[in-house]
Amino acid sequence: MSNTQNNSLIGAGSSRPWWLPDSTRTDLPDGFGEQVGQDEEYKGKGSQLPFQGLLAFTLILLLAPQTLFPVLAPFRIAWIAMMVSVSSLVFTRFSAGRPIIEFSRGSIYLLLLVGWSILIIPLSYWPGGSISFLTSTYLKTVVLFFLLANVVNTLEKLTKIAWALVLIAIPLSMTTVFHFLSGVVREGERVVGYNAGLTNNPNDLALMLNLILPFCIALFLYNRGTWIKLLLAMVIGLMVTAIITTFSRAGFLALAFIFVIYIWRLRTRPERNLIPTFLILCIMALPFVPSSYYDRLSTITDINADETNSAQIRLRDTITAINYVVRHPLIGSGVGMNVLAMNESRGETWTQIHNIYLCYAVELGLPGLFLFLGFFWTCIRNSRETLKISSRYHMKKLFLISEAIMISLFVFAIEGIFHPSAYQFNFYYIAGLAVALKTVLDTELKKLERIST
């Protein structure tokens, strides 16, 4: 590559390569570029086993092969995949003389959040239940977050994760659409999702597909091959169809947000010629949407019109939860114990709060809510900063995937108002990728350094 080409990548007129640490450098956020000069040996062959274990765990988590093949159930394959990833990561890092975990602002917020949830266990409504919830659910989620944040350290791995999520979304979507067409419904005449923990409930399935959809759009925008682009376009259509068949109101709001934000962001890019095509396809699809779907969406603005009474119940629970937080602003019911707190406040219905923000506030008090919001904002900030820097230096693939991660975080922020899954894997998976972006960007900066030399 010529010197002129190098200058176009690293910034013409710069006497010092822009990615190297420099006290006078002001266009990189704090923390970015710190790992550029470090030994990258751990990113080679020795790091493949942790990543392969992570991919296997992702597959098992979302597709649950043990439900299709019950013979696998006794072997706890999800636990084995996670332990393989964790143990090999520890061995690889230890052998390379590197810290086992690379701490970041986001991971510190999360550790403080977990520490606070442990600290107030003695004051929990049911201390034993809180301990069981931590060990059986939340700590596993935290481990997955740290795996993602530390194992996904190159753009190649980040791209593989994106492809894995998109390919996994295909059977999730196909199964849901098939159930809808076949009349396979659950109580309340809502379609049955995919038979896995995170996707069986139609609302949970809509959330998961909405979190994955931006990755599919990112790969569609990046790839130029006609057949790959056609495949990804079909997957996008399939995912949108599956989200609609769930009849999830939160899913619709998130889906609308995804397409509005992409139309807004693409309006100044070369891909803006796709916008009219998309709008025409949406208009053509409207006659095929069941009228009952529009009836359900109407209850978003007219809660009393919901014949299932779910909207009215959730509104009453929201008011009850707010009143509980006002009465217990510092110490809540204890992690995992919001059901007991709600039972005490509004009678025994044994239902969760369908709002992740109120869930944190009820269980961990306002300190827990603020720690979660700090963690959430750090993830969004990390994706935005990576987006900004990758755009400046023409790293298109990293730019598009960073954009997808940022949009997925906002999707969860919207759907979180209506969902009870405060501690589940879905959000923390995206959050782990958001924190991993820092290391991925550092790796790409290192590549530019090598090009310049």
NORQUI-V672104 format. One record per residue. RES is the residue in one small letter. PSI is psi as a letter, one per 30 degrees, with the letter a starting at -180 (* if undefined). OMEGA is omega in radians with two decimals (* if undefined). D_LAST is the distance of its C-alpha to the last C-alpha in Angstrom with 2 decimals. Layout:
RES|PSI|OMEGA|D_LAST, RES|PSI|OMEGA|D_LAST
This chain:
m|k|-3.09|10.27, s|l|3.11|10.99, n|e|3.12|9.84, t|e|3.11|13.11, q|e|3.12|12.49, n|e|-3.11|9.35, n|e|3.13|11.70, s|f|3.12|14.40, l|e|-2.98|12.74, i|f|3.08|11.62, g|j|-3.10|14.50, a|k|3.08|15.07, g|g|3.14|16.22, s|k|3.14|14.45, s|f|-3.13|13.64, r|k|3.12|12.06, p|k|-2.96|10.01, w|f|-3.04|13.20, w|f|-3.11|13.00, l|k|3.14|13.01, p|k|-3.10|16.68, d|k|-3.07|18.27, s|f|3.14|22.02, t|f|-3.11|22.02, r|k|-3.05|20.18, t|f|-3.04|23.06, d|g|3.03|21.98, l|k|3.12|21.17, p|l|3.10|24.33, d|k|3.09|25.19, g|f|3.14|23.82, f|k|3.11|20.86, g|f|-3.09|17.48, e|f|-3.06|19.33, q|g|-3.01|18.28, v|e|-3.07|14.54, g|g|-3.07|13.99, q|l|-3.13|16.85, d|k|-3.08|17.20, e|g|-3.08|17.16, e|e|-3.10|19.39, y|f|-3.13|22.35, k|g|-3.10|20.96, g|b|-3.03|21.31, k|e|-3.10|24.60, g|f|-3.10|26.40, s|g|-3.09|26.29, q|e|-3.11|27.83, l|e|3.05|31.41, p|e|-3.13|31.40, f|e|3.11|30.07, q|e|3.06|32.58, g|e|3.10|35.31, l|e|3.09|34.37, l|e|3.13|34.57, a|e|3.13|37.90, f|e|3.11|39.24, t|e|3.12|38.34, l|e|-3.10|40.21, i|e|-3.11|43.18, l|e|-3.01|43.30, l|f|-3.11|43.59, l|f|3.09|45.35, a|i|-3.11|47.57, p|f|3.14|48.19, q|f|3.07|50.81, t|f|3.08|53.05, l|e|-3.14|52.94, f|i|-3.05|53.34, p|f|3.14|55.50, v|f|3.14|55.16, l|f|-3.01|51.68, a|e|-3.10|53.04, p|f|-3.03|54.17, f|f|3.10|50.77, r|h|-3.01|49.03, i|e|3.10|45.98, a|e|3.12|44.21, w|e|3.13|44.59, i|e|-3.13|43.39, a|e|3.13|40.22, m|e|-3.13|39.44, m|e|3.06|40.21, v|e|-3.14|38.01, s|e|-3.11|35.09, v|e|-3.07|35.89, s|e|3.13|36.60, s|e|3.06|33.56, l|e|3.12|31.32, v|e|-3.13|33.04, f|e|-3.12|32.71, t|e|-3.12|29.02, r|e|-3.14|28.16, f|e|3.14|30.56, s|e|-3.13|29.23, a|g|3.14|25.65, g|g|-3.10|27.08, r|l|3.06|26.25, p|k|3.14|28.79, i|e|-3.11|30.96, i|k|3.02|30.60, e|j|-3.11|27.94, f|k|3.10|30.18, s|l|3.13|29.66, r|e|3.14|32.01, g|e|-3.12|33.38, s|e|3.10|34.09, i|e|3.06|35.81, y|e|-3.11|38.03, l|e|3.12|38.94, l|e|3.08|39.78, l|e|3.12|41.96, l|e|3.11|43.65, v|e|3.13|44.39, g|e|3.11|45.51, w|e|3.14|47.89, s|e|3.09|49.33, i|e|-3.08|50.04, l|e|-3.07|51.46, i|g|3.11|54.12, i|e|3.12|55.24, p|f|-3.14|58.41, l|g|-3.12|59.41, s|l|3.03|58.81, y|e|-3.13|61.72, w|i|-3.07|61.23, p|e|3.13|58.99, g|e|3.11|59.18, g|e|3.11|58.16, s|e|3.10|55.15, i|e|3.12|54.04, s|e|3.13|54.52, f|e|3.12|52.55, l|e|-3.04|49.64, t|e|-3.07|49.48, s|f|-3.04|50.25, t|d|-2.92|48.19, y|e|-3.12|46.08, l|e|3.05|44.33, k|e|3.10|43.34, t|e|3.13|41.80, v|e|3.11|39.92, v|e|3.11|38.61, l|e|3.11|37.34, f|e|-3.10|35.57, f|e|3.05|33.74, l|e|-3.13|32.89, l|e|-3.08|31.29, a|f|-3.07|29.48, n|f|-3.11|27.99, v|e|-3.12|27.74, v|i|-3.01|26.20, n|g|3.10|22.65, t|l|3.11|20.62, l|e|3.11|21.07, e|e|3.14|22.44, k|e|3.11|25.13, l|e|3.11|25.94, t|e|3.11|26.47, k|e|3.08|28.68, i|e|3.13|30.70, a|e|3.12|31.23, w|e|-3.14|32.41, a|e|3.14|34.61, l|e|-3.13|36.31, v|e|-3.14|36.94, l|e|3.09|38.40, i|e|-3.12|40.52, a|f|-3.10|41.86, i|e|3.10|43.40, p|e|3.08|46.14, l|e|-3.10|46.69, s|e|-3.11|47.36, m|e|3.13|49.33, t|e|-3.12|51.57, t|e|3.13|52.33, v|e|3.11|53.16, f|e|3.11|55.32, h|e|-3.14|57.15, f|e|-3.13|57.79, l|f|-3.10|59.19, s|f|3.13|61.23, g|g|3.09|62.65, v|j|-3.04|61.19, v|l|3.08|61.50, r|a|3.12|61.80, e|k|-3.08|64.23, g|g|3.09|64.34, e|h|3.00|63.65, r|k|-3.08|59.87, v|k|3.03|57.85, v|k|3.13|56.74, g|a|3.12|52.98, y|k|-3.04|51.07, n|i|3.06|52.63, a|l|-3.03|50.08, g|e|-3.06|50.17, l|f|-2.99|47.76, t|g|-3.13|48.98, n|e|3.09|52.72, n|k|-3.07|53.84, p|e|3.11|53.33, n|e|3.10|51.95, d|e|3.13|49.42, l|e|3.11|48.45, a|e|3.10|47.98, l|e|-3.11|45.73, m|e|-3.14|43.57, l|e|3.10|43.26, n|e|3.09|42.46, l|e|-3.11|39.65, i|e|-3.04|38.18, l|e|3.12|38.85, p|e|3.10|35.83, f|e|3.11|33.51, c|e|3.10|35.35, i|e|3.13|35.01, a|e|3.12|31.24, l|e|3.08|30.85, f|e|-3.11|33.23, l|f|-3.08|31.25, y|e|-3.03|27.93, n|k|-3.11|29.20, r|f|3.14|30.06, g|k|-3.06|32.09, t|e|-3.07|35.73, w|e|3.11|37.27, i|e|3.12|34.95, k|e|3.11|35.50, l|e|3.11|39.23, l|e|-3.12|39.29, l|e|3.08|37.59, a|e|3.10|39.98, m|e|3.12|42.89, v|e|3.09|41.68, i|e|3.11|41.44, g|e|3.13|45.00, l|e|-3.13|46.20, m|e|3.12|44.80, v|e|3.11|46.37, t|e|-3.14|49.65, a|e|3.13|49.63, i|e|3.13|49.02, i|e|-3.10|51.95, t|f|3.07|54.22, t|f|-3.09|53.81, f|h|3.13|55.68, s|k|3.12|53.55, r|e|3.08|53.89, a|e|3.10|50.82, g|e|3.10|49.00, f|e|-3.13|50.06, l|e|3.13|48.89, a|e|3.12|45.45, l|e|3.11|45.28, a|e|3.12|46.31, f|e|-3.11|43.69, i|e|-3.06|40.90, f|e|3.07|41.85, v|e|-3.10|42.61, i|e|3.10|39.28, y|e|3.09|37.40, i|e|3.13|39.53, w|e|-3.07|38.77, r|f|-3.12|35.00, l|f|-3.01|34.85, r|f|-3.12|37.01, t|g|-3.11|34.12, r|l|3.09|31.78, p|f|-3.12|31.94, e|g|-3.11|33.73, r|f|3.11|36.65, n|f|3.09|38.57, l|f|-3.03|39.11, i|e|3.11|41.19, p|e|3.12|44.39, t|e|3.14|44.23, f|e|-3.11|44.01, l|e|3.11|46.89, i|e|3.13|49.04, l|e|3.12|48.53, c|e|3.14|49.49, i|e|3.13|52.65, m|f|-3.09|53.55, a|f|-3.05|53.20, l|e|-3.14|55.51, p|f|-3.10|58.77, f|f|3.13|57.65, v|k|-3.11|57.17, p|k|3.13|60.33, s|e|3.12|62.54, s|f|3.10|62.72, y|e|3.10|59.01, y|e|3.11|59.72, d|e|-3.13|62.66, r|e|-3.14|60.48, l|f|-3.13|57.89, s|f|-3.14|60.75, t|f|3.06|61.33, i|e|-3.14|58.06, t|f|3.12|59.94, d|i|-3.03|63.45, i|e|-3.10|63.41, n|f|-3.14|67.16, a|f|-3.12|66.83, d|j|-3.10|65.13, e|f|3.12|67.89, t|f|3.12|66.12, n|g|-3.10|66.30, s|e|-3.13|62.78, a|e|3.14|61.56, q|e|-3.14|64.57, i|e|-3.12|64.12, r|e|3.08|60.44, l|e|3.12|61.34, r|e|3.11|64.03, d|e|3.11|61.69, t|e|3.12|59.11, i|e|3.11|61.78, t|e|-3.13|62.95, a|e|3.12|59.46, i|e|3.11|58.96, n|e|3.12|62.33, y|e|-3.13|61.37, v|e|3.10|58.19, v|e|-3.13|60.29, r|f|-3.11|62.65, h|i|-3.03|59.94, p|f|-3.04|56.95, l|e|-3.09|55.48, i|k|-3.11|56.38, g|a|-3.06|56.65, s|f|-3.06|58.24, g|k|-3.07|55.57, v|k|3.13|52.64, g|g|-3.02|53.90, m|g|-3.12|57.36, n|f|3.13|57.47, v|e|3.14|60.13, l|e|3.13|62.49, a|e|3.13|61.98, m|e|3.08|62.69, n|e|-3.13|65.72, e|e|-3.04|67.13, s|e|-3.04|66.59, r|g|3.14|67.78, g|l|-3.03|69.54, e|j|2.99|68.55, t|f|3.09|66.65, w|h|3.09|63.87, t|k|-3.12|61.18, q|l|3.01|57.71, i|k|3.13|56.48, h|i|3.10|54.65, n|j|-3.03|52.18, i|e|-3.12|49.22, y|e|3.08|49.19, l|f|3.09|52.87, c|e|3.09|52.41, y|e|-3.10|50.08, a|e|-3.14|52.40, v|e|-3.04|55.54, e|e|-3.03|54.20, l|g|-3.12|51.97, g|a|3.14|53.36, l|e|3.05|51.48, p|e|3.12|49.10, g|e|3.11|47.99, l|e|-3.12|47.67, f|e|3.08|45.55, l|e|3.11|43.24, f|e|3.14|42.85, l|e|3.06|42.23, g|e|3.08|39.62, f|e|-3.13|37.90, f|e|-3.10|38.22, w|e|3.10|36.87, t|e|3.10|33.84, c|e|3.12|33.02, i|e|-3.14|33.49, r|e|3.14|31.41, n|e|3.14|28.53, s|e|3.13|28.63, r|e|-3.14|28.97, e|e|3.07|25.98, t|e|3.10|23.78, l|e|-3.10|25.37, k|e|-3.08|24.61, i|e|3.14|20.90, s|e|3.06|20.31, s|e|-3.10|22.30, r|e|-3.07|20.37, y|g|2.93|17.02, h|h|3.04|18.79, m|i|-2.93|18.76, k|e|-3.10|22.14, k|e|3.12|23.12, l|e|3.10|22.42, f|e|-3.07|24.21, l|e|3.13|27.23, i|e|3.05|27.63, s|e|3.09|27.30, e|e|3.13|29.92, a|e|3.13|32.09, i|e|3.12|31.96, m|e|-3.13|32.90, i|e|3.09|35.74, s|e|3.09|36.95, l|e|3.10|37.21, f|e|3.06|39.32, v|e|3.13|41.35, f|e|3.10|42.25, a|e|3.12|43.08, i|e|-3.09|45.59, e|f|3.14|47.02, g|f|3.10|47.18, i|f|-3.04|50.08, f|g|-3.02|52.11, h|l|3.11|50.86, p|f|-2.96|51.86, s|i|-3.08|48.71, a|e|-3.01|47.34, y|g|-3.06|46.03, q|l|-3.02|45.29, f|f|-2.94|42.08, n|e|3.13|41.46, f|e|-3.05|40.20, y|f|3.04|38.44, y|e|3.12|36.52, i|e|3.12|35.02, a|e|3.10|34.58, g|e|3.09|32.63, l|e|3.13|30.22, a|e|3.11|29.95, v|e|3.12|29.00, a|f|-3.11|26.54, l|e|-3.14|24.63, k|e|-3.14|23.07, t|e|3.11|21.45, v|e|3.11|20.52, l|e|3.10|18.82, d|e|3.12|16.91, t|e|3.11|15.76, e|e|3.08|14.65, l|e|3.09|12.77, k|e|3.11|10.91, k|e|3.11|10.06, l|e|3.08|8.77, e|e|-3.13|6.52, r|e|3.10|5.19, i|e|-3.07|5.46, s|f|3.14|3.78, t|*|*|0.00
